[in-house]
Amino acid sequence: MSVLHTINKSPFSFTILKSFVSVCGMNDGLLLLEDGVFGALDNAITNDEQLILKQKNIKIYALSTDVIARGIEKKISKHITLISYDDFVQLTLEHQNVHSWF
Amino acid sequence: MKKILLVSRHAPYGSSMAKDAIDVALAAAIYDQDISILFMDDGIFQLTKEQNASEISQKNINAMLSAFPLYGVEKLYFHLSSAIQRGIKIDELALDNITALHDEEISTLLNSQDQVLSF
């Protein structure tokens, strides 16, 4: 017998990181949290994206508790800074706005 | 008056997200807030002509969007590359008073707001 597969999500909707990279501005910050922390893994961000983020001076953070909860703290990229909830609050104060991509 | 930007990034009908953004926009407009709305990523699919949501017992999202000018919501934007990636041309959009924005104009728009709400 064969399998009928069904898909109920738009194929365009798995590209949040790409969308962010294309529209982020100079000196913006990126905080990866909840399942977003998988974006902190070594090869999650392509070299091309890495280059753009560097040119725009984007700092990338990941929420430490979410990283530890998922057991990936030893695998995260060297470009990423692990931060606490207190640091998260501080970042919201240092930037003009917060935009949640979900 | 606060400058508020709603960013609507989800397709209509699959979830209530698109409708929620419209409800917030209309409510805020009644309170005379300075509202802008940006459609990007799958949010572009809200803008297409010829929707017929009665087939799935819902109301047409594009019809609701066309009510915006009546409520004074006139700052409407869409992300040009999102539309191009999805094969949607400008003349296929249901709204004609909507402005196309390039990548760098989006970051300028985000930076010029008091509040940004994401849908």
Backbone of each chain as ProteinMPNN parsed JSONL, in Angstrom:
{"seq_chain_A": "MSVLHTINKSPFSFTILKSFVSVCGMNDGLLLLEDGVFGALDNAITNDEQLILKQKNIKIYALSTDVIARGIEKKISKHITLISYDDFVQLTLEHQNVHSWF", "coords_chain_A": {"N_chain_A": [[0.841, -1.211, 0.0], [0.359, 2.291, -0.58], [1.205, 5.603, 0.661], [-0.746, 8.335, 1.691], [0.188, 11.567, 1.909], [-0.357, 14.498, 3.817], [-0.211, 18.059, 3.778], [-0.39, 20.912, 5.712], [0.666, 23.404, 5.982], [1.945, 26.477, 4.708], [4.499, 26.369, 2.253], [6.168, 28.508, 2.176], [6.419, 29.428, 4.678], [8.463, 28.662, 6.33], [10.667, 30.239, 6.549], [11.679, 32.149, 8.286], [14.129, 33.053, 9.402], [15.555, 33.755, 7.106], [13.924, 35.838, 6.127], [14.239, 37.661, 8.19], [16.991, 38.213, 7.951], [17.026, 39.515, 5.486], [15.65, 41.932, 5.908], [16.624, 43.209, 8.209], [18.113, 45.943, 10.082], [20.977, 48.212, 10.292], [23.036, 47.606, 13.101], [21.034, 46.293, 14.513], [19.654, 43.88, 16.858], [19.555, 40.312, 17.397], [17.663, 38.016, 19.034], [17.563, 34.7, 19.885], [15.105, 32.488, 20.904], [13.131, 30.073, 22.818], [12.124, 27.47, 20.587], [13.541, 28.726, 18.672], [16.197, 28.779, 19.374], [17.521, 26.73, 18.118], [18.475, 27.84, 15.881], [20.883, 28.742, 16.665], [22.699, 26.779, 16.376], [25.691, 25.421, 14.918], [25.69, 25.26, 11.96], [23.307, 26.464, 11.235], [22.87, 29.06, 10.372], [23.614, 30.281, 7.246], [26.774, 30.746, 5.48], [26.652, 32.955, 3.758], [24.53, 34.399, 4.858], [25.611, 34.892, 7.348], [27.637, 36.651, 6.632], [26.223, 38.903, 5.723], [24.952, 39.615, 8.111], [27.149, 40.303, 9.586], [28.113, 42.498, 8.154], [26.065, 44.284, 8.655], [26.417, 44.701, 11.257], [25.057, 43.123, 13.2], [24.207, 41.849, 16.308], [24.072, 38.61, 17.719], [22.123, 36.78, 19.952], [21.355, 34.125, 22.273], [18.878, 32.668, 24.297], [19.884, 31.523, 27.29], [18.686, 29.625, 29.107], [16.827, 28.31, 27.461], [18.516, 27.158, 25.612], [20.04, 25.409, 27.197], [17.998, 23.794, 28.189], [17.396, 22.349, 25.932], [19.632, 20.916, 25.531], [21.808, 21.721, 23.891], [24.026, 23.276, 24.339], [26.759, 22.847, 23.926], [27.035, 22.819, 21.261], [26.659, 25.185, 20.013], [27.109, 27.981, 17.789], [30.113, 29.978, 17.497], [29.617, 32.613, 17.083], [27.603, 33.433, 18.624], [26.08, 34.839, 21.508], [25.38, 33.719, 24.71], [22.667, 34.477, 26.812], [21.009, 35.708, 29.844], [17.69, 35.882, 31.389], [17.597, 38.39, 32.646], [19.446, 39.797, 31.114], [18.039, 39.802, 28.735], [15.9, 41.522, 29.347], [17.387, 43.851, 29.622], [18.285, 44.161, 26.971], [15.89, 44.759, 25.663], [15.562, 47.307, 26.526], [17.673, 48.629, 25.395], [17.161, 48.786, 22.713], [15.168, 50.403, 20.176], [12.689, 49.25, 19.466], [10.867, 46.123, 19.792], [10.559, 43.369, 17.759], [8.677, 40.563, 17.246], [9.214, 37.583, 15.599], [7.181, 35.136, 14.481]], "CA_chain_A": [[0.0, 0.0, 0.0], [1.1, 3.551, -0.586], [0.852, 6.544, 1.729], [-1.203, 9.68, 1.325], [0.759, 12.571, 2.812], [-1.036, 15.791, 3.727], [0.573, 19.196, 4.287], [-1.325, 22.024, 5.955], [1.386, 24.671, 6.198], [2.512, 27.065, 3.499], [5.938, 26.084, 2.133], [6.927, 29.748, 2.309], [6.384, 29.94, 6.047], [9.581, 28.169, 7.13], [11.826, 31.028, 6.136], [11.729, 33.318, 9.164], [15.49, 33.557, 9.541], [15.867, 34.416, 5.826], [13.2, 37.113, 6.077], [14.888, 38.566, 9.129], [18.286, 38.644, 7.404], [16.866, 40.449, 4.373], [15.099, 43.255, 6.264], [17.157, 43.805, 9.446], [18.842, 47.19, 9.852], [22.287, 48.366, 10.925], [23.128, 47.558, 14.569], [19.927, 45.591, 15.17], [20.023, 42.682, 17.607], [18.705, 39.145, 17.169], [17.636, 37.098, 20.179], [16.944, 33.406, 19.595], [14.537, 31.917, 22.119], [12.318, 28.861, 22.652], [12.712, 26.622, 19.538], [14.434, 29.562, 17.863], [17.608, 28.567, 19.745], [18.173, 25.814, 17.169], [19.17, 28.715, 14.932], [22.213, 29.029, 17.211], [23.592, 25.662, 16.032], [26.799, 25.842, 14.069], [25.451, 25.499, 10.526], [21.923, 26.913, 10.997], [22.934, 30.297, 9.594], [24.559, 30.03, 6.15], [27.904, 31.68, 5.43], [26.199, 34.189, 3.107], [23.731, 35.146, 5.844], [26.577, 35.327, 8.362], [28.362, 37.795, 6.079], [25.292, 40.043, 5.733], [24.743, 40.006, 9.505], [28.382, 40.953, 10.02], [28.153, 43.821, 7.517], [25.075, 45.163, 9.302], [26.774, 44.762, 12.686], [23.974, 42.524, 13.988], [24.652, 40.951, 17.375], [23.133, 37.498, 17.881], [22.065, 36.23, 21.3], [20.418, 33.018, 22.473], [18.472, 32.617, 25.697], [20.641, 30.415, 27.865], [17.831, 28.565, 29.681], [16.236, 27.531, 26.372], [19.609, 26.378, 25.021], [20.376, 24.325, 28.135], [16.846, 22.887, 28.237], [17.415, 21.491, 24.743], [20.883, 20.144, 25.51], [22.641, 22.033, 22.722], [24.972, 24.351, 24.648], [28.108, 22.573, 23.415], [27.024, 22.788, 19.791], [26.251, 26.452, 19.405], [28.12, 28.694, 17.003], [30.934, 30.919, 18.275], [29.144, 33.98, 16.829], [26.392, 33.677, 19.419], [26.276, 35.104, 22.932], [24.304, 33.206, 25.563], [22.267, 35.504, 27.775], [20.002, 35.356, 30.848], [16.457, 36.675, 31.299], [17.92, 39.777, 33.002], [20.068, 40.406, 29.925], [16.929, 39.96, 27.784], [15.228, 42.772, 29.726], [18.322, 44.931, 29.295], [18.284, 44.338, 25.506], [14.658, 45.443, 25.246], [15.732, 48.731, 26.838], [18.722, 49.208, 24.55], [16.687, 48.922, 21.338], [13.973, 51.243, 20.018], [11.497, 48.408, 19.395], [11.042, 44.673, 19.725], [9.665, 42.74, 16.785], [8.695, 39.096, 17.39], [8.953, 36.817, 14.367], [6.69, 33.794, 14.836]], "C_chain_A": [[0.868, 1.25, 0.0], [0.529, 4.494, 0.483], [0.312, 7.835, 1.135], [-0.655, 10.655, 2.358], [-0.065, 13.843, 2.707], [-0.161, 16.861, 4.355], [-0.389, 20.346, 4.517], [-0.621, 23.332, 6.306], [1.953, 25.162, 4.876], [4.009, 26.776, 3.425], [6.785, 27.332, 2.298], [7.105, 30.164, 3.767], [7.537, 29.437, 6.913], [10.84, 28.998, 6.926], [12.008, 32.274, 7.004], [13.127, 33.921, 9.229], [15.92, 34.311, 8.276], [15.205, 35.787, 5.747], [13.859, 38.13, 6.991], [16.176, 39.117, 8.532], [18.082, 39.684, 6.306], [16.378, 41.83, 4.821], [15.703, 43.889, 7.519], [18.008, 45.029, 9.124], [20.179, 47.202, 10.571], [22.143, 48.334, 12.454], [21.923, 46.936, 15.271], [20.478, 44.419, 15.977], [19.088, 41.544, 17.225], [18.79, 38.257, 18.401], [16.892, 35.827, 19.787], [16.394, 32.847, 20.893], [13.546, 30.8, 21.783], [12.941, 28.004, 21.538], [13.622, 27.407, 18.593], [15.898, 29.321, 18.178], [18.291, 27.542, 18.833], [18.872, 26.59, 16.053], [20.566, 29.077, 15.406], [23.196, 27.896, 16.911], [24.558, 26.09, 14.932], [26.447, 26.142, 12.613], [24.037, 25.974, 10.213], [21.884, 28.192, 10.165], [23.993, 30.099, 8.509], [25.678, 31.071, 6.166], [27.506, 33.012, 4.808], [25.422, 35.058, 4.088], [24.645, 35.723, 6.926], [27.288, 36.61, 7.919], [27.489, 39.052, 6.123], [25.121, 40.556, 7.158], [25.973, 40.748, 10.034], [28.463, 42.373, 9.46], [27.193, 44.798, 8.194], [25.327, 45.301, 10.801], [25.647, 44.257, 13.596], [24.585, 41.64, 15.067], [23.599, 39.853, 17.571], [23.264, 36.9, 19.275], [21.155, 35.006, 21.303], [20.125, 32.941, 23.967], [19.016, 31.328, 26.323], [19.748, 29.279, 28.384], [17.22, 27.686, 28.589], [17.283, 26.652, 25.684], [19.914, 25.16, 25.894], [19.244, 23.29, 28.178], [16.878, 21.894, 27.077], [18.735, 20.75, 24.57], [21.823, 20.463, 24.363], [23.752, 23.043, 23.025], [26.383, 24.118, 24.119], [28.186, 22.689, 21.899], [26.753, 24.152, 19.184], [27.436, 27.189, 18.782], [28.861, 29.722, 17.862], [30.485, 32.372, 18.079], [28.029, 34.38, 17.793], [26.699, 33.845, 20.903], [25.092, 34.551, 23.716], [23.957, 34.249, 26.619], [21.178, 34.984, 28.73], [18.721, 36.163, 30.6], [16.711, 38.142, 31.655], [18.55, 40.513, 31.817], [19.013, 40.705, 28.858], [16.208, 41.285, 28.071], [16.091, 43.969, 29.33], [18.304, 45.221, 27.779], [17.031, 45.061, 25.029], [14.763, 46.949, 25.506], [16.718, 49.408, 25.89], [18.285, 49.41, 23.101], [15.389, 49.72, 21.3], [12.687, 50.416, 20.103], [11.861, 46.937, 19.477], [10.067, 44.149, 18.684], [9.786, 41.23, 16.902], [8.357, 38.444, 16.062], [8.438, 35.453, 14.807], [5.847, 33.228, 13.709]], "O_chain_A": [[1.982, 1.247, 0.525], [-0.488, 4.207, 1.114], [0.87, 8.36, 0.172], [-0.995, 10.577, 3.538], [-0.439, 14.235, 1.601], [0.541, 16.611, 5.335], [-1.131, 20.72, 3.609], [-1.23, 24.25, 6.856], [2.383, 24.372, 4.035], [4.715, 26.92, 4.423], [7.989, 27.237, 2.535], [7.829, 31.112, 4.071], [7.592, 29.746, 8.103], [11.952, 28.503, 7.112], [12.436, 33.322, 6.519], [13.298, 35.136, 9.127], [16.561, 35.36, 8.352], [15.832, 36.771, 5.355], [14.022, 39.297, 6.635], [16.436, 40.319, 8.589], [18.863, 40.629, 6.195], [16.679, 42.818, 4.151], [15.329, 45.009, 7.867], [18.557, 45.141, 8.028], [20.476, 46.309, 11.364], [21.243, 48.957, 13.018], [21.799, 47.038, 16.492], [21.628, 44.018, 15.799], [17.964, 41.777, 16.781], [19.872, 37.799, 18.768], [15.725, 35.88, 19.4], [17.122, 32.737, 21.879], [13.172, 30.607, 20.626], [14.158, 27.82, 21.526], [14.376, 26.824, 17.814], [16.763, 29.619, 17.354], [19.52, 27.494, 18.781], [19.748, 26.061, 15.369], [21.351, 29.65, 14.652], [24.393, 28.034, 17.162], [24.278, 26.987, 14.136], [26.862, 27.172, 12.082], [23.601, 25.902, 9.064], [20.979, 28.386, 9.353], [25.142, 29.784, 8.816], [25.551, 32.131, 6.78], [27.951, 34.07, 5.253], [25.611, 36.272, 4.155], [24.486, 36.864, 7.36], [27.509, 37.524, 8.713], [27.951, 40.126, 6.508], [25.14, 41.763, 7.4], [25.859, 41.689, 10.819], [28.821, 43.318, 10.162], [27.476, 45.992, 8.292], [24.553, 45.935, 11.518], [25.326, 44.87, 14.615], [25.4, 40.77, 14.762], [22.398, 40.124, 17.588], [24.359, 36.559, 19.723], [20.288, 34.868, 20.441], [21.016, 33.127, 24.795], [18.655, 30.217, 25.936], [20.024, 28.106, 28.129], [17.102, 26.472, 28.756], [16.981, 25.547, 25.232], [20.03, 24.037, 25.404], [19.487, 22.083, 28.2], [16.446, 20.749, 27.213], [18.932, 20.041, 23.583], [22.559, 19.59, 23.902], [24.354, 23.602, 22.108], [27.126, 25.073, 23.889], [29.273, 22.66, 21.322], [26.63, 24.27, 17.965], [28.586, 27.036, 19.193], [28.311, 30.261, 18.822], [30.916, 33.26, 18.814], [27.567, 35.522, 17.781], [27.481, 33.088, 21.477], [23.94, 34.873, 23.424], [24.843, 34.833, 27.243], [20.525, 33.975, 28.467], [18.676, 37.016, 29.714], [16.121, 39.038, 31.052], [18.243, 41.674, 31.548], [19.081, 41.722, 28.168], [15.94, 42.067, 27.158], [15.604, 44.958, 28.782], [18.308, 46.379, 27.363], [17.09, 45.876, 24.108], [14.146, 47.758, 24.813], [16.614, 50.604, 25.617], [18.949, 50.117, 22.343], [14.614, 49.719, 22.256], [11.716, 50.832, 20.735], [13.01, 46.552, 19.26], [8.876, 44.459, 18.732], [10.861, 40.671, 16.686], [7.316, 38.734, 15.472], [9.17, 34.69, 15.436], [5.343, 32.11, 13.817]]}, "seq_chain_B": "MKKILLVSRHAPYGSSMAKDAIDVALAAAIYDQDISILFMDDGIFQLTKEQNASEISQKNINAMLSAFPLYGVEKLYFHLSSAIQRGIKIDELALDNITALHDEEISTLLNSQDQVLSF", "coords_chain_B": {"N_chain_B": [[-0.025, 61.288, 20.179], [0.488, 57.912, 19.473], [2.798, 56.207, 17.379], [2.011, 53.348, 15.761], [2.89, 50.22, 14.513], [1.587, 47.525, 12.744], [2.608, 44.311, 12.035], [1.888, 42.026, 9.695], [2.21, 38.755, 9.076], [1.231, 36.338, 8.289], [-0.628, 33.874, 6.406], [-4.051, 34.206, 5.223], [-7.003, 32.724, 6.772], [-5.935, 30.053, 7.479], [-5.188, 30.347, 10.082], [-6.226, 32.418, 12.877], [-4.763, 34.658, 12.768], [-4.436, 36.682, 10.73], [-6.933, 37.9, 10.663], [-7.032, 38.8, 13.298], [-5.1, 40.824, 13.318], [-6.336, 42.693, 11.676], [-8.596, 43.323, 13.218], [-7.368, 44.545, 15.424], [-6.206, 46.732, 14.163], [-8.452, 48.201, 13.286], [-9.718, 48.724, 15.715], [-7.756, 50.273, 17.015], [-7.683, 52.418, 15.283], [-10.115, 53.632, 15.716], [-9.636, 54.771, 18.135], [-8.082, 56.842, 17.324], [-5.322, 56.417, 16.816], [-2.003, 56.525, 15.381], [-1.759, 54.546, 12.899], [0.06, 52.078, 11.141], [0.286, 49.52, 8.662], [2.023, 46.614, 7.843], [2.41, 44.216, 5.397], [3.948, 41.173, 5.092], [6.023, 38.326, 4.118], [4.078, 35.337, 4.285], [1.857, 36.852, 4.754], [1.323, 38.392, 2.58], [-0.441, 36.925, 1.039], [-2.908, 37.615, 1.978], [-3.644, 39.743, 0.522], [-4.498, 39.201, -2.02], [-6.579, 39.392, -4.973], [-9.943, 38.285, -5.767], [-10.609, 36.416, -3.739], [-12.584, 33.883, -2.205], [-13.998, 33.255, 0.359], [-16.307, 32.256, 1.368], [-16.646, 29.698, 0.624], [-15.352, 28.24, 2.557], [-16.765, 28.867, 4.738], [-16.021, 31.366, 5.815], [-15.256, 34.924, 6.205], [-14.352, 37.133, 3.532], [-11.035, 38.107, 3.607], [-9.736, 40.06, 2.08], [-11.802, 41.802, 1.517], [-12.336, 42.87, 4.008], [-9.969, 44.24, 4.401], [-10.213, 46.219, 2.523], [-11.8, 47.999, 3.773], [-10.262, 49.617, 5.325], [-9.459, 52.38, 4.58], [-11.847, 53.776, 5.135], [-11.873, 53.849, 7.852], [-9.808, 55.467, 8.372], [-7.342, 54.286, 8.245], [-4.61, 54.467, 6.555], [-1.981, 54.086, 5.994], [-0.566, 51.81, 4.4], [1.449, 49.056, 3.721], [3.492, 46.807, 1.754], [5.853, 44.095, 1.603], [8.021, 44.02, -0.951], [9.789, 41.974, -1.957], [8.737, 39.688, -0.722], [6.325, 39.399, -2.061], [7.214, 38.979, -4.683], [8.691, 36.581, -4.392], [6.576, 34.869, -3.976], [5.288, 34.851, -6.322], [3.411, 36.829, -6.859], [1.963, 39.508, -8.479], [1.996, 43.129, -8.63], [-0.336, 44.166, -9.78], [-2.114, 42.241, -9.121], [-2.978, 42.621, -6.62], [-5.448, 43.288, -4.11], [-5.744, 45.792, -2.976], [-5.356, 49.176, -3.94], [-4.169, 51.348, -2.878], [-1.713, 50.864, -1.646], [1.649, 50.667, -0.529], [4.698, 49.591, -1.955], [7.516, 48.159, -0.385], [11.067, 48.068, -0.197], [13.708, 45.882, 1.057], [15.474, 47.425, 2.768], [13.918, 49.579, 3.381], [12.067, 48.54, 5.059], [13.376, 48.108, 7.499], [13.81, 50.734, 8.195], [11.165, 51.587, 8.505], [10.358, 49.991, 10.705], [12.019, 51.032, 12.633], [11.026, 53.564, 13.021], [8.872, 53.628, 14.674], [6.684, 53.874, 17.602], [5.562, 51.662, 18.788], [5.618, 48.209, 17.952], [3.627, 45.706, 16.703], [3.202, 42.231, 16.349], [1.809, 39.95, 14.06]], "CA_chain_B": [[-0.483, 60.113, 19.441], [1.579, 56.943, 19.273], [2.936, 55.553, 16.066], [1.931, 51.896, 15.964], [2.985, 49.422, 13.286], [1.197, 46.12, 12.823], [3.277, 43.51, 11.011], [1.031, 40.859, 9.472], [3.111, 37.882, 8.322], [0.645, 35.005, 8.102], [-1.647, 33.735, 5.373], [-5.405, 34.265, 5.772], [-7.858, 31.523, 6.896], [-5.332, 28.895, 8.159], [-5.235, 30.667, 11.506], [-6.981, 33.671, 13.058], [-3.772, 35.737, 12.896], [-4.69, 37.767, 9.789], [-8.142, 38.577, 11.137], [-6.69, 39.473, 14.555], [-4.386, 42.066, 12.987], [-7.333, 43.636, 11.152], [-9.403, 43.774, 14.361], [-6.564, 45.486, 16.215], [-6.037, 47.953, 13.366], [-9.696, 48.966, 13.287], [-9.939, 49.2, 17.086], [-6.805, 51.356, 17.292], [-8.047, 53.563, 14.446], [-11.238, 54.295, 16.374], [-9.028, 55.593, 19.197], [-7.252, 57.88, 16.708], [-3.883, 56.161, 16.86], [-1.322, 56.613, 14.092], [-1.565, 53.127, 12.579], [0.571, 51.605, 9.844], [0.249, 48.055, 8.57], [2.966, 46.041, 6.887], [2.176, 42.818, 5.04], [5.137, 40.533, 4.523], [6.026, 36.867, 4.1], [2.792, 34.799, 3.818], [0.833, 37.894, 4.908], [1.037, 38.858, 1.222], [-1.592, 36.177, 0.499], [-4.15, 38.29, 2.394], [-3.9, 40.883, -0.355], [-4.858, 38.814, -3.384], [-7.952, 39.59, -5.453], [-10.728, 37.086, -6.078], [-10.782, 35.436, -2.663], [-13.989, 33.503, -2.043], [-13.893, 32.496, 1.604], [-17.595, 31.647, 1.749], [-16.447, 28.264, 0.383], [-14.915, 27.615, 3.808], [-17.584, 29.508, 5.777], [-15.374, 32.514, 6.453], [-15.446, 36.17, 5.463], [-13.19, 37.493, 2.724], [-10.082, 38.998, 4.258], [-9.436, 41.232, 1.235], [-12.914, 42.746, 1.638], [-12.132, 43.592, 5.279], [-8.84, 45.162, 4.228], [-10.603, 47.382, 1.72], [-12.514, 48.944, 4.649], [-9.298, 50.423, 6.087], [-9.513, 53.833, 4.358], [-13.036, 54.324, 5.791], [-11.532, 54.025, 9.273], [-8.626, 56.33, 8.475], [-6.087, 53.526, 8.213], [-4.193, 54.7, 5.173], [-0.562, 53.769, 5.787], [-0.532, 50.376, 4.118], [2.691, 48.705, 3.032], [3.828, 45.386, 1.623], [7.26, 43.805, 1.329], [8.07, 43.685, -2.366], [10.399, 40.654, -2.245], [7.813, 38.62, -0.3], [5.355, 39.223, -3.143], [7.913, 38.402, -5.844], [8.984, 35.171, -4.068], [5.338, 34.097, -4.031], [4.736, 34.963, -7.678], [2.25, 37.72, -6.873], [2.3, 40.782, -9.113], [1.341, 44.273, -7.985], [-1.702, 44.348, -10.283], [-2.973, 41.18, -8.584], [-3.328, 42.957, -5.233], [-6.806, 43.802, -3.977], [-5.715, 47.192, -2.564], [-4.524, 49.964, -4.855], [-3.503, 52.436, -2.134], [-0.724, 50.215, -0.8], [2.99, 51.029, -0.991], [5.701, 48.518, -1.956], [8.754, 48.53, 0.311], [12.251, 47.224, -0.347], [14.241, 45.374, 2.326], [16.054, 48.431, 3.673], [12.84, 50.486, 3.815], [11.354, 47.867, 6.158], [14.055, 48.38, 8.769], [13.53, 52.149, 8.496], [9.781, 51.644, 9.001], [10.347, 49.402, 12.061], [12.752, 51.922, 13.544], [10.394, 54.87, 13.197], [7.611, 53.426, 15.398], [6.684, 53.784, 19.063], [5.23, 50.277, 19.121], [5.471, 47.28, 16.826], [2.861, 44.516, 17.094], [3.41, 41.189, 15.334], [0.719, 38.988, 13.838]], "C_chain_B": [[0.692, 59.167, 19.17], [1.59, 56.401, 17.861], [2.996, 54.048, 16.286], [1.997, 51.194, 14.606], [2.517, 48.005, 13.565], [1.908, 45.379, 11.693], [2.496, 42.21, 10.856], [1.759, 39.9, 8.535], [2.527, 36.502, 8.05], [-0.473, 35.02, 7.066], [-3.04, 33.801, 6.002], [-5.994, 32.853, 5.942], [-7.25, 30.33, 7.64], [-5.286, 29.085, 9.662], [-5.993, 31.982, 11.641], [-6.052, 34.886, 13.031], [-4.074, 36.949, 11.991], [-5.883, 38.606, 10.263], [-7.856, 39.366, 12.423], [-6.006, 40.816, 14.283], [-5.378, 43.121, 12.497], [-8.181, 44.196, 12.291], [-8.647, 44.81, 15.187], [-6.42, 46.812, 15.469], [-7.292, 48.819, 13.438], [-9.985, 49.537, 14.679], [-9.023, 50.389, 17.388], [-7.17, 52.604, 16.502], [-9.191, 54.347, 15.078], [-10.733, 55.194, 17.497], [-7.998, 56.577, 18.636], [-5.759, 57.665, 16.842], [-3.307, 56.254, 15.446], [-0.889, 55.204, 13.673], [-0.933, 52.938, 11.196], [0.464, 50.084, 9.843], [1.206, 47.596, 7.478], [2.607, 44.575, 6.649], [3.48, 42.253, 4.492], [5.062, 39.023, 4.698], [4.641, 36.362, 3.642], [1.634, 35.779, 4.01], [0.427, 38.489, 3.572], [-0.216, 38.183, 0.661], [-2.927, 36.756, 0.955], [-4.606, 39.3, 1.349], [-4.419, 40.5, -1.733], [-6.332, 39.098, -3.691], [-8.654, 38.23, -5.536], [-10.698, 36.016, -5.002], [-12.27, 35.115, -2.577], [-14.122, 32.608, -0.817], [-15.219, 31.894, 2.05], [-17.533, 30.13, 1.526], [-16.023, 27.523, 1.652], [-15.577, 28.314, 4.998], [-16.854, 30.601, 6.535], [-15.654, 33.763, 5.628], [-14.173, 36.512, 4.697], [-12.297, 38.49, 3.446], [-9.826, 40.241, 3.406], [-10.553, 42.274, 1.299], [-12.777, 43.563, 2.923], [-11.015, 44.619, 5.13], [-9.262, 46.415, 3.459], [-11.405, 48.389, 2.544], [-11.559, 49.889, 5.368], [-9.409, 51.931, 5.85], [-10.713, 54.494, 5.044], [-12.772, 54.62, 7.265], [-10.295, 54.898, 9.459], [-7.32, 55.571, 8.557], [-5.574, 53.579, 6.78], [-2.735, 54.384, 4.905], [-0.404, 52.264, 5.635], [0.705, 50.054, 3.279], [2.771, 47.205, 2.798], [5.289, 45.24, 1.225], [7.368, 43.258, -0.089], [8.663, 42.299, -2.61], [9.514, 39.509, -1.795], [6.816, 38.327, -1.415], [6.014, 38.537, -4.337], [8.197, 36.916, -5.606], [7.743, 34.297, -4.214], [4.634, 34.227, -5.375], [3.512, 35.848, -7.761], [2.668, 39.083, -7.427], [1.477, 41.904, -8.48], [-0.098, 44.439, -8.482], [-2.646, 43.222, -9.849], [-3.414, 41.481, -7.146], [-4.705, 43.612, -5.172], [-6.822, 45.293, -3.606], [-4.867, 47.997, -3.542], [-3.804, 51.109, -4.15], [-2.443, 51.881, -1.195], [0.663, 50.429, -1.408], [3.932, 49.83, -0.902], [6.964, 48.996, -1.25], [9.87, 47.535, 0.007], [12.788, 46.86, 1.039], [14.662, 46.486, 3.284], [14.994, 49.422, 4.163], [12.053, 49.872, 4.973], [12.049, 48.176, 7.486], [13.862, 49.836, 9.17], [12.138, 52.3, 9.104], [9.713, 51.129, 10.45], [10.97, 50.355, 13.075], [12.023, 53.22, 13.85], [9.1, 54.773, 14.012], [7.784, 53.542, 16.911], [6.428, 52.353, 19.501], [5.149, 49.445, 17.855], [4.712, 46.05, 17.348], [2.954, 43.483, 15.977], [2.244, 40.224, 15.268], [1.122, 37.995, 12.767]], "O_chain_B": [[1.748, 59.586, 18.695], [0.552, 56.171, 17.241], [3.921, 53.539, 16.919], [1.259, 51.529, 13.68], [2.986, 47.358, 14.501], [1.819, 45.777, 10.532], [2.449, 41.393, 11.775], [1.914, 40.183, 7.347], [3.245, 35.596, 7.628], [-1.163, 36.021, 6.875], [-3.2, 33.489, 7.182], [-5.522, 31.904, 5.316], [-7.97, 29.648, 8.369], [-5.337, 28.12, 10.425], [-6.363, 32.593, 10.638], [-6.498, 36.014, 13.245], [-3.981, 38.095, 12.43], [-5.846, 39.836, 10.263], [-8.376, 40.465, 12.61], [-6.3, 41.816, 14.938], [-5.276, 44.294, 12.855], [-8.456, 45.395, 12.334], [-9.211, 45.825, 15.596], [-6.504, 47.883, 16.07], [-7.202, 50.031, 13.629], [-10.434, 50.675, 14.814], [-9.465, 51.392, 17.948], [-6.992, 53.722, 16.985], [-9.236, 55.574, 14.989], [-11.316, 56.24, 17.779], [-7.15, 57.084, 19.37], [-5.004, 58.628, 16.971], [-4.017, 56.087, 14.455], [0.189, 54.733, 14.037], [-1.346, 53.561, 10.218], [0.542, 49.444, 10.892], [1.205, 48.109, 6.359], [2.513, 43.791, 7.593], [4.048, 42.791, 3.541], [4.151, 38.506, 5.344], [4.084, 36.913, 2.692], [0.543, 35.557, 3.484], [-0.672, 39.027, 3.433], [-0.965, 38.794, -0.102], [-3.968, 36.429, 0.385], [-5.779, 39.669, 1.286], [-4.748, 41.375, -2.535], [-7.196, 39.055, -2.816], [-8.031, 37.178, -5.394], [-10.756, 34.827, -5.314], [-13.113, 35.971, -2.843], [-14.325, 31.398, -0.918], [-15.259, 31.111, 2.999], [-18.271, 29.372, 2.156], [-16.296, 26.333, 1.807], [-15.036, 28.35, 6.103], [-17.034, 30.757, 7.743], [-16.2, 33.698, 4.527], [-13.065, 36.223, 5.147], [-12.736, 39.569, 3.844], [-9.711, 41.346, 3.937], [-10.305, 43.471, 1.155], [-13.052, 44.762, 2.949], [-11.099, 45.726, 5.661], [-8.755, 47.512, 3.696], [-11.667, 49.5, 2.083], [-12.004, 50.869, 5.965], [-9.45, 52.695, 6.813], [-10.618, 55.639, 5.486], [-13.371, 55.525, 7.847], [-9.796, 55.049, 10.574], [-6.29, 56.15, 8.903], [-6.035, 52.841, 5.909], [-2.286, 54.402, 3.759], [-0.146, 51.544, 6.6], [0.969, 50.697, 2.263], [2.19, 46.422, 3.549], [5.879, 46.124, 0.603], [6.869, 42.173, -0.388], [8.107, 41.523, -3.387], [9.529, 38.448, -2.42], [6.496, 37.17, -1.688], [5.441, 37.624, -4.93], [7.978, 36.088, -6.491], [7.849, 33.115, -4.541], [3.506, 33.76, -5.537], [2.662, 35.652, -8.63], [3.59, 39.723, -6.922], [0.425, 41.673, -7.884], [-0.982, 44.806, -7.709], [-3.834, 43.245, -10.17], [-4.134, 40.693, -6.532], [-5.083, 44.383, -6.055], [-7.8, 45.985, -3.888], [-3.784, 47.56, -3.933], [-2.941, 51.763, -4.735], [-2.287, 52.368, -0.075], [0.837, 50.381, -2.626], [3.959, 49.133, 0.112], [7.428, 50.11, -1.49], [9.65, 46.324, -0.04], [12.388, 47.437, 2.05], [14.269, 46.5, 4.451], [15.146, 50.03, 5.222], [11.448, 50.589, 5.771], [11.388, 48.472, 8.481], [13.761, 50.142, 10.359], [11.944, 53.03, 10.076], [9.09, 51.753, 11.308], [10.512, 50.47, 14.212], [12.351, 53.906, 14.818], [8.316, 55.722, 14.043], [8.876, 53.338, 17.44], [7.013, 51.885, 20.478], [4.675, 49.91, 16.819], [5.125, 45.434, 18.329], [2.803, 43.815, 14.802], [1.755, 39.744, 16.291], [0.346, 37.1, 12.43]]}, "name": "protein", "num_of_chains": 2, "seq": "MSVLHTINKSPFSFTILKSFVSVCGMNDGLLLLEDGVFGALDNAITNDEQLILKQKNIKIYALSTDVIARGIEKKISKHITLISYDDFVQLTLEHQNVHSWFMKKILLVSRHAPYGSSMAKDAIDVALAAAIYDQDISILFMDDGIFQLTKEQNASEISQKNINAMLSAFPLYGVEKLYFHLSSAIQRGIKIDELALDNITALHDEEISTLLNSQDQVLSF"}
